[in-house]
């Protein structure tokens, strides 16, 4: 069988934590190629002069989820990737950048709180489906933005090796 299983899954140490700490974004059209080996990207080639933009995220606020969906009757399998990104403090410059995010198809590299990086929106691009600006009510409430980025992709997000992570902004 072409889709034969290759490994067992055993319980491991409880040393993993949740959350996204950094998100890098670039326009899908500015990615020219990827080099992949066994589910890990070892190179991301960008158009000349283009870089990923870095979004530092507050602890315990942002995440990415992937839903693997299969349909027996149609013989299909795809992944819906959904990122929820929280940005604190409303500002004119952030407002203007969010409008640009909303007009693009995006590729994101998310680095989680375990130090692992994954690439989202690889082939079809992420779309900003909702962007909510809130002032809050009480002094302790969030004044900022909540963004929802969504993509449908043929596979789960590949990991991005550390050498490739180092080239995102160069």
N, CA, C and O of each residue as an XYZ file, in Angstrom:
680
protein
N       0.839     -1.182      0.000
C       0.000      0.000      0.000
C       0.882      1.243      0.000
O       1.875      1.296      0.726
N       0.540      2.220     -0.787
C       1.338      3.440     -0.929
C       1.311      4.317      0.317
O       2.207      5.139      0.511
N       0.305      4.157      1.158
C       0.169      5.003      2.353
C       0.376      4.204      3.628
O      -0.320      4.422      4.619
N       1.326      3.282      3.611
C       1.581      2.418      4.763
C       2.086      3.234      5.949
O       2.868      4.171      5.785
N       1.629      2.866      7.140
C       2.084      3.531      8.365
C       3.552      3.215      8.603
O       4.026      2.140      8.237
N       4.274      4.151      9.217
C       5.720      3.989      9.368
C       6.226      3.987     10.802
O       7.391      3.663     11.032
N       5.377      4.343     11.790
C       5.894      4.410     13.149
C       4.791      4.256     14.179
O       3.606      4.418     13.888
N       5.224      3.935     15.404
C       4.336      3.876     16.553
C       4.299      5.255     17.199
O       5.109      6.125     16.877
N       3.342      5.445     18.122
C       3.304      6.656     18.923
C       3.269      6.235     20.380
O       2.373      5.504     20.804
N       4.243      6.698     21.142
C       4.325      6.391     22.559
C       4.179      7.670     23.366
O       4.535      8.753     22.902
N       3.645      7.537     24.594
C       3.571      8.687     25.475
C       4.979      9.181     25.758
O       5.909      8.386     25.898
N       5.131     10.481     25.841
C       6.441     11.098     26.032
C       6.417     11.911     27.321
O       5.408     11.937     28.027
N       7.514     12.563     27.622
C       7.608     13.429     28.798
C       6.613     14.581     28.686
O       6.292     15.035     27.588
N       6.142     15.036     29.814
C       5.233     16.180     29.838
C       6.050     17.452     29.948
O       6.084     18.100     30.994
N       6.710     17.800     28.849
C       7.586     18.968     28.865
C       7.275     19.927     27.714
O       8.150     20.666     27.263
N       6.041     19.912     27.246
C       5.615     20.777     26.150
C       4.650     21.827     26.691
O       3.851     21.547     27.584
N       4.732     23.047     26.139
C       3.835     24.122     26.557
C       3.127     24.696     25.338
O       3.579     24.523     24.206
N       2.028     25.369     25.575
C       1.243     25.936     24.486
C       1.628     27.366     24.171
O       2.392     28.003     24.896
N       1.079     27.850     23.074
C       1.201     29.260     22.734
C       2.200     29.574     21.648
O       3.141     28.824     21.389
N       1.963     30.704     21.027
C       2.793     31.233     19.942
C       3.527     32.445     20.481
O       2.909     33.311     21.101
N       4.846     32.529     20.257
C       5.591     33.677     20.789
C       6.012     34.673     19.717
O       6.167     35.859     20.011
N       6.201     34.220     18.482
C       6.608     35.113     17.404
C       5.926     34.664     16.122
O       5.769     33.468     15.877
N       5.525     35.627     15.312
C       4.938     35.334     14.010
C       5.654     36.181     12.966
O       5.775     37.397     13.114
N       6.125     35.529     11.917
C       6.746     36.219     10.789
C       5.775     36.146      9.616
O       5.237     35.075      9.335
N       5.539     37.261      8.925
C       4.599     37.312      7.807
C       5.250     37.899      6.560
O       6.059     38.824      6.631
N       4.870     37.331      5.412
C       5.303     37.838      4.116
C       4.180     37.572      3.119
O       3.348     36.689      3.330
N       4.162     38.337      2.038
C       3.171     38.114      0.987
C       3.491     36.813      0.249
O       4.653     36.546     -0.056
N       2.471     36.002     -0.039
C       2.652     34.731     -0.746
C       3.402     34.944     -2.058
O       4.254     34.132     -2.418
N       3.100     36.017     -2.773
C       3.734     36.287     -4.052
C       5.224     36.581     -3.963
O       5.911     36.595     -4.985
N       5.737     36.817     -2.756
C       7.160     37.088     -2.586
C       7.968     35.849     -2.194
O       9.160     35.948     -1.906
N       7.320     34.687     -2.184
C       8.026     33.425     -1.976
C       8.214     32.790     -3.348
O       7.248     32.587     -4.083
N       9.457     32.479     -3.690
C       9.713     31.892     -5.010
C       9.883     30.383     -4.959
O       9.587     29.701     -5.940
N      10.359     29.837     -3.823
C      10.467     28.379     -3.716
C      10.730     27.954     -2.274
O      11.111     28.752     -1.417
N      10.509     26.659     -2.047
C      10.800     26.028     -0.763
C      11.662     24.799     -1.039
O      11.541     24.166     -2.088
N      12.525     24.472     -0.095
C      13.256     23.212     -0.121
C      12.828     22.446      1.120
O      12.923     22.956      2.237
N      12.354     21.214      0.921
C      11.815     20.428      2.029
C      12.458     19.061      2.078
O      12.766     18.460      1.049
N      12.656     18.580      3.298
C      13.149     17.231      3.526
C      12.364     16.615      4.666
O      12.479     17.052      5.811
N      11.570     15.608      4.362
C      10.821     14.842      5.374
C       9.990     15.714      6.303
O      10.014     15.513      7.518
N       9.254     16.681      5.758
C       8.362     17.502      6.555
C       8.998     18.712      7.207
O       8.345     19.409      7.984
N      10.270     18.976      6.902
C      10.968     20.146      7.445
C      11.504     20.986      6.298
O      12.171     20.474      5.399
N      11.208     22.282      6.336
C      11.753     23.193      5.332
C      13.195     23.514      5.692
O      13.499     23.903      6.819
N      14.078     23.344      4.712
C      15.495     23.632      4.907
C      15.919     24.882      4.146
O      17.068     25.313      4.244
N      14.979     25.470      3.379
C      15.237     26.744      2.699
C      13.917     27.344      2.249
O      13.009     26.636      1.812
N      13.828     28.663      2.363
C      12.719     29.433      1.811
C      13.355     30.524      0.966
O      14.081     31.374      1.481
N      13.079     30.497     -0.334
C      13.652     31.501     -1.226
C      12.628     32.605     -1.440
O      11.488     32.356     -1.832
N      13.067     33.836     -1.169
C      12.204     35.008     -1.292
C      12.613     35.830     -2.507
O      13.750     35.743     -2.971
N      11.687     36.622     -3.017
C      11.997     37.552     -4.097
C      13.066     38.529     -3.606
O      13.138     38.832     -2.415
N      13.873     39.006     -4.507
C      14.963     39.918     -4.177
C      14.469     41.113     -3.354
O      13.520     41.803     -3.727
N      15.146     41.331     -2.225
C      14.837     42.477     -1.379
C      13.643     42.296     -0.454
O      13.324     43.204      0.313
N      12.981     41.161     -0.504
C      11.789     40.933      0.335
C      12.168     40.170      1.594
O      13.047     39.308      1.570
N      11.499     40.491      2.690
C      11.747     39.837      3.968
C      10.426     39.517      4.660
O       9.384     40.088      4.336
N      10.487     38.605      5.606
C       9.366     38.354      6.499
C       9.344     39.477      7.537
O      10.397     39.901      8.013
N       8.155     39.955      7.886
C       7.983     40.961      8.936
C       7.724     40.244     10.253
O       6.921     39.313     10.310
N       8.399     40.674     11.309
C       8.340     40.017     12.612
C       7.289     40.671     13.504
O       7.281     41.888     13.687
N       6.406     39.843     14.054
C       5.386     40.284     15.008
C       5.694     39.591     16.333
O       5.514     38.380     16.456
N       6.156     40.351     17.319
C       6.385     39.796     18.645
C       5.039     39.735     19.358
O       4.266     40.692     19.326
N       4.768     38.610     19.999
C       3.456     38.378     20.600
C       3.564     38.277     22.109
O       4.526     37.725     22.645
N       2.571     38.812     22.779
C       2.508     38.746     24.240
C       2.235     37.307     24.666
O       1.474     36.595     24.012
N       2.852     36.886     25.755
C       2.681     35.540     26.301
C       1.206     35.229     26.560
O       0.463     36.086     27.037
N       0.792     34.021     26.249
C      -0.559     33.507     26.530
C      -1.667     34.217     25.744
O      -2.788     34.341     26.239
N      -1.369     34.682     24.532
C      -2.414     35.383     23.777
C      -2.707     34.790     22.405
O      -3.857     34.832     21.967
N      -1.720     34.241     21.712
C      -1.895     33.902     20.301
C      -1.646     32.424     20.038
O      -0.931     31.757     20.786
N      -2.255     31.918     18.951
C      -2.146     30.494     18.646
C      -2.363     30.239     17.160
O      -2.870     31.098     16.439
N      -1.975     29.056     16.716
C      -2.347     28.524     15.407
C      -2.918     27.143     15.639
O      -2.411     26.384     16.464
N      -3.974     26.818     14.911
C      -4.591     25.493     14.964
C      -4.675     24.939     13.551
O      -4.803     25.685     12.581
N      -4.602     23.614     13.452
C      -4.771     22.960     12.165
C      -5.816     21.856     12.319
O      -5.705     20.998     13.195
N      -6.819     21.890     11.463
C      -7.859     20.863     11.448
C      -7.698     20.035     10.190
O      -7.881     20.534      9.080
N      -7.352     18.754     10.366
C      -7.209     17.817      9.258
C      -8.590     17.235      8.978
O      -9.183     16.596      9.846
N      -9.105     17.455      7.765
C     -10.464     17.059      7.431
C     -10.460     16.101      6.242
O      -9.893     16.394      5.189
N     -11.096     14.967      6.433
C     -11.212     13.991      5.356
C     -12.669     13.749      5.008
O     -13.551     13.856      5.860
N     -12.912     13.422      3.742
C     -14.251     13.085      3.285
C     -14.183     11.744      2.556
O     -13.601     11.645      1.476
N     -14.777     10.725      3.149
C     -14.733      9.380      2.590
C     -15.391      9.325      1.218
O     -14.835      8.745      0.286
N     -16.569      9.924      1.088
C     -17.322      9.849     -0.164
C     -16.579     10.503     -1.326
O     -16.650     10.027     -2.459
N     -15.867     11.592     -1.045
C     -15.165     12.309     -2.108
C     -13.693     11.941     -2.224
O     -13.021     12.346     -3.172
N     -13.187     11.167     -1.251
C     -11.785     10.771     -1.279
C     -10.830     11.935     -1.087
O      -9.733     11.941     -1.645
N     -11.248     12.933     -0.291
C     -10.421     14.129     -0.120
C      -9.861     14.234      1.296
O     -10.415     13.679      2.245
N      -8.768     14.948      1.411
C      -8.133     15.225      2.684
C      -7.461     16.590      2.568
O      -6.675     16.820      1.648
N      -7.769     17.496      3.501
C      -7.173     18.825      3.485
C      -7.075     19.347      4.905
O      -7.648     18.780      5.836
N      -6.339     20.439      5.054
C      -6.097     21.036      6.364
C      -6.584     22.473      6.363
O      -6.279     23.238      5.447
N      -7.340     22.841      7.388
C      -7.691     24.242      7.605
C      -6.787     24.766      8.710
O      -6.782     24.251      9.828
N      -6.025     25.794      8.377
C      -5.112     26.425      9.332
C      -5.743     27.726      9.796
O      -6.156     28.554      8.985
N      -5.812     27.898     11.118
C      -6.422     29.105     11.676
C      -5.497     29.705     12.729
O      -5.168     29.062     13.726
N      -5.089     30.928     12.493
C      -4.263     31.641     13.453
C      -5.070     32.728     14.126
O      -5.774     33.489     13.463
N      -4.969     32.802     15.442
C      -5.573     33.889     16.208
C      -4.425     34.677     16.819
O      -3.663     34.162     17.637
N      -4.316     35.932     16.407
C      -3.176     36.759     16.788
C      -3.684     37.987     17.532
O      -4.562     38.701     17.046
N      -3.129     38.224     18.703
C      -3.497     39.366     19.537
C      -2.358     40.378     19.503
O      -1.202     40.045     19.764
N      -2.704     41.610     19.178
C      -1.735     42.709     19.210
C      -2.272     43.776     20.166
O      -3.360     44.311     19.957
N      -1.520     44.075     21.193
C      -1.947     45.073     22.174
C      -1.611     46.480     21.700
O      -0.656     46.689     20.952
N      -2.414     47.440     22.149
C      -2.206     48.871     21.962
C      -2.509     49.322     20.530
O      -1.720     49.099     19.612
N      -3.652     49.952     20.365
C      -4.009     50.495     19.057
C      -3.110     51.686     18.726
O      -2.855     52.556     19.558
N      -2.640     51.689     17.473
C      -1.774     52.756     16.985
C      -2.047     52.958     15.497
O      -2.469     52.024     14.815
N      -1.813     54.151     14.993
C      -2.042     54.454     13.580
C      -1.197     53.556     12.693
O      -1.705     53.020     11.708
N       0.079     53.375     13.014
C       0.961     52.568     12.169
C       0.497     51.112     12.107
O       0.574     50.481     11.052
N       0.017     50.579     13.233
C      -0.483     49.198     13.258
C      -1.783     49.113     12.470
O      -1.982     48.170     11.703
N      -2.657     50.076     12.649
C      -3.918     50.124     11.881
C      -3.635     50.072     10.391
O      -4.270     49.308      9.664
N      -2.688     50.875      9.929
C      -2.369     50.924      8.504
C      -1.789     49.598      8.006
O      -2.095     49.161      6.896
N      -0.958     48.965      8.822
C      -0.371     47.679      8.435
C      -1.435     46.585      8.393
O      -1.381     45.710      7.529
N      -2.398     46.619      9.311
C      -3.468     45.622      9.318
C      -4.306     45.705      8.044
O      -4.745     44.680      7.522
N      -4.526     46.901      7.551
C      -5.250     47.044      6.284
C      -4.475     46.398      5.143
O      -5.077     45.805      4.248
N      -3.153     46.505      5.161
C      -2.330     45.846      4.142
C      -2.367     44.329      4.298
O      -2.413     43.605      3.304
N      -2.347     43.841      5.543
C      -2.478     42.397      5.769
C      -3.774     41.882      5.165
O      -3.798     40.823      4.538
N      -4.844     42.631      5.355
C      -6.150     42.227      4.864
C      -6.260     42.190      3.357
O      -7.144     41.515      2.829
N      -5.404     42.884      2.652
C      -5.453     42.945      1.189
C      -4.565     41.892      0.528
O      -4.546     41.792     -0.699
N      -3.831     41.107      1.315
C      -2.854     40.166      0.781
C      -3.193     38.722      1.083
O      -3.999     38.425      1.965
N      -2.561     37.827      0.335
C      -2.459     36.412      0.674
C      -1.096     36.279      1.344
O      -0.081     36.704      0.794
N      -1.084     35.695      2.515
C       0.105     35.719      3.358
C       0.674     34.331      3.607
O      -0.037     33.328      3.542
N       1.949     34.293      3.888
C       2.629     33.110      4.397
C       3.147     33.490      5.770
O       3.681     34.584      5.955
N       2.992     32.593      6.734
C       3.433     32.870      8.101
C       4.359     31.776      8.595
O       4.154     30.595      8.316
N       5.371     32.181      9.326
C       6.183     31.252     10.109
C       5.890     31.582     11.562
O       6.191     32.677     12.037
N       5.300     30.625     12.257
C       4.988     30.798     13.667
C       5.960     30.014     14.516
O       6.189     28.829     14.272
N       6.536     30.666     15.515
C       7.442     29.991     16.445
C       6.718     29.861     17.772
O       6.300     30.853     18.370
N       6.574     28.618     18.225
C       5.808     28.385     19.450
C       6.707     28.517     20.679
O       7.916     28.722     20.566
N       6.099     28.398     21.834
C       6.826     28.559     23.093
C       7.739     27.388     23.426
O       8.428     27.414     24.445
N       7.755     26.352     22.572
C       8.707     25.250     22.696
C       9.914     25.479     21.787
O      10.869     24.702     21.806
N       9.866     26.552     20.989
C      10.964     26.861     20.085
C      10.833     26.245     18.701
O      11.742     26.376     17.882
N       9.711     25.573     18.425
C       9.512     24.960     17.112
C       8.834     25.950     16.175
O       7.928     26.680     16.578
N       9.276     25.971     14.931
C       8.706     26.864     13.926
C       7.983     26.039     12.868
O       8.446     24.971     12.469
N       6.836     26.554     12.422
C       6.060     25.916     11.356
C       5.646     26.976     10.352
O       5.499     28.150     10.691
N       5.459     26.540      9.096
C       5.070     27.456      8.036
C       3.605     27.230      7.681
O       3.202     26.106      7.381
N       2.811     28.297      7.714
C       1.378     28.247      7.432
C       1.070     29.018      6.148
O       1.707     30.030      5.854
N       0.083     28.527      5.384
C      -0.316     29.200      4.149
C       0.630     28.939      2.995
O       0.750     29.764      2.089
N       1.289     27.823      3.020
C       2.364     27.506      2.071
C       1.963     27.629      0.601
O       2.676     28.264     -0.175
N       0.853     27.043      0.210
C       0.513     27.019     -1.219
C      -0.605     27.981     -1.599
O      -0.564     28.571     -2.678
N      -1.598     28.151     -0.740
C      -2.754     28.986     -1.058
C      -2.733     30.340     -0.369
O      -3.438     31.265     -0.771
N      -1.919     30.449      0.671
C      -1.832     31.697      1.420
C      -2.900     31.832      2.484
O      -4.024     31.352      2.332
N      -2.528     32.485      3.547
C      -3.467     32.822      4.612
C      -4.215     34.094      4.230
O      -3.659     34.994      3.601
N      -5.462     34.152      4.616
C      -6.263     35.361      4.407
C      -6.688     35.889      5.775
O      -7.056     35.117      6.661
N      -6.633     37.188      5.937
C      -7.179     37.813      7.140
C      -8.692     37.781      6.996
O      -9.257     38.511      6.182
N      -9.350     36.937      7.782
C     -10.806     36.809      7.668
C     -11.545     37.747      8.603
O     -12.640     38.211      8.288
N     -10.943     38.028      9.758
C     -11.516     39.039     10.650
C     -10.394     39.770     11.359
O      -9.365     39.190     11.703
N     -10.614     41.039     11.564
C      -9.717     41.868     12.341
C     -10.583     42.738     13.230
O     -11.383     43.540     12.748
N     -10.418     42.574     14.518
C     -11.281     43.290     15.460
C     -10.435     44.247     16.284
O      -9.454     43.849     16.912
N     -10.825     45.504     16.273
C     -10.176     46.512     17.109
C     -11.083     46.774     18.303
O     -12.276     47.032     18.143
N     -10.511     46.708     19.493
C     -11.320     46.942     20.693
C     -10.587     47.906     21.630
O      -9.372     47.828     21.812
N     -11.362     48.809     22.213
C     -10.815     49.780     23.158
C     -10.838     49.260     24.591
O     -10.119     49.772     25.450
N     -11.665     48.241     24.853
C     -11.848     47.782     26.217
C     -12.824     48.695     26.942
O     -13.261     49.708     26.395
N     -13.161     48.336     28.165
C     -14.067     49.137     28.979
C     -13.354     49.631     30.234
O     -13.289     50.830     30.503
N     -12.822     48.673     30.994
C     -12.120     49.012     32.238
C     -10.636     49.252     31.962
O     -10.127     48.889     30.901
N      -9.958     49.856     32.910
C      -8.545     50.169     32.756
C      -7.708     48.921     32.483
O      -6.702     49.002     31.779
N      -8.095     47.792     33.016
C      -7.338     46.556     32.843
C      -7.682     45.788     31.578
O      -7.101     44.731     31.331
N      -8.615     46.289     30.767
C      -9.025     45.600     29.538
C      -8.016     45.823     28.414
O      -7.236     46.775     28.432
N      -8.055     44.916     27.432
C      -7.182     45.058     26.268
C      -7.618     46.226     25.401
O      -8.800     46.384     25.099
N      -6.667     47.025     25.013
C      -6.818     48.032     23.973
C      -5.933     47.506     22.851
O      -4.708     47.583     22.945
N      -6.533     46.974     21.796
C      -5.708     46.384     20.742
C      -6.527     45.696     19.679
O      -7.687     46.031     19.439
N      -5.894     44.725     19.047
C      -6.471     44.064     17.879
C      -6.465     42.551     18.064
O      -5.558     41.991     18.679
N      -7.497     41.897     17.518
C      -7.557     40.453     17.421
C      -7.695     40.114     15.944
O      -8.658     40.523     15.296
N      -6.738     39.369     15.415
C      -6.725     39.008     14.000
C      -6.970     37.521     13.850
O      -6.471     36.720     14.641
N      -7.736     37.150     12.837
C      -7.931     35.743     12.496
C      -7.436     35.532     11.073
O      -7.938     36.135     10.125
N      -6.439     34.661     10.946
C      -5.853     34.316      9.652
C      -6.230     32.877      9.328
O      -6.075     31.997     10.174
N      -6.726     32.621      8.108
C      -7.197     31.285      7.746
C      -6.637     30.878      6.386
O      -6.564     31.685      5.459
N      -6.244     29.608      6.287
C      -5.811     29.021      5.012
C      -6.356     27.614      4.907
O      -6.617     26.959      5.916
N      -6.524     27.159      3.689
C      -6.797     25.749      3.431
C      -5.632     25.229      2.610
O      -5.302     25.773      1.556
N      -5.015     24.169      3.110
C      -3.807     23.625      2.518
C      -3.948     22.111      2.338
O      -4.765     21.479      3.009
N      -3.153     21.530      1.434
C      -3.237     20.085      1.217
C      -2.576     19.255      2.314
O      -2.863     18.064      2.436
N      -1.691     19.863      3.119
C      -0.972     19.121      4.156
C      -0.853     19.949      5.429
O      -1.043     21.165      5.415
N      -0.538     19.273      6.527
C      -0.217     19.968      7.769
C       1.014     20.847      7.552
O       1.829     20.577      6.669
N       1.141     21.876      8.342
C       2.250     22.819      8.218
C       3.590     22.111      8.403
O       3.766     21.355      9.359
N       4.536     22.352      7.492
C       5.865     21.790      7.690
C       6.624     22.573      8.761
O       6.352     23.750      8.996
N       7.570     21.906      9.398
C       8.458     22.571     10.341
C       9.488     23.369      9.546
O       9.727     23.098      8.369
N      10.093     24.353     10.201
C      11.123     25.186      9.584
C      12.377     25.053     10.434
O      12.353     25.345     11.630
N      13.482     24.610      9.816
C      14.706     24.404     10.598
C      15.314     25.733     11.052
O      14.970     26.792     10.527
N      16.217     25.667     12.027
C      16.765     26.884     12.636
C      17.599     27.694     11.654
O      17.593     28.923     11.722
N      18.311     27.047     10.747
C      19.105     27.791      9.763
C      18.195     28.611      8.851
O      18.532     29.740      8.495
N      17.058     28.060      8.475
C      16.112     28.780      7.624
C      15.440     29.900      8.406
O      15.203     30.979      7.861
N      15.131     29.658      9.671
C      14.563     30.717     10.511
C      15.477     31.939     10.539
O      15.005     33.076     10.536
N      16.765     31.702     10.567
C      17.749     32.785     10.642
C      17.762     33.648      9.382
O      18.295     34.757      9.407
N      17.183     33.161      8.276
C      17.199     33.917      7.012
C      15.890     34.648      6.744
O      15.763     35.307      5.712
N      14.924     34.553      7.632
C      13.603     35.130      7.351
C      13.656     36.640      7.159
O      12.914     37.179      6.337
N      14.504     37.325      7.889
C      14.551     38.776      7.790
C      15.798     39.288      7.055
O      16.194     40.443      7.208
N      16.398     38.414      6.263
C      17.559     38.858      5.485
C      17.316     38.618      4.000
O      18.177     38.925      3.176
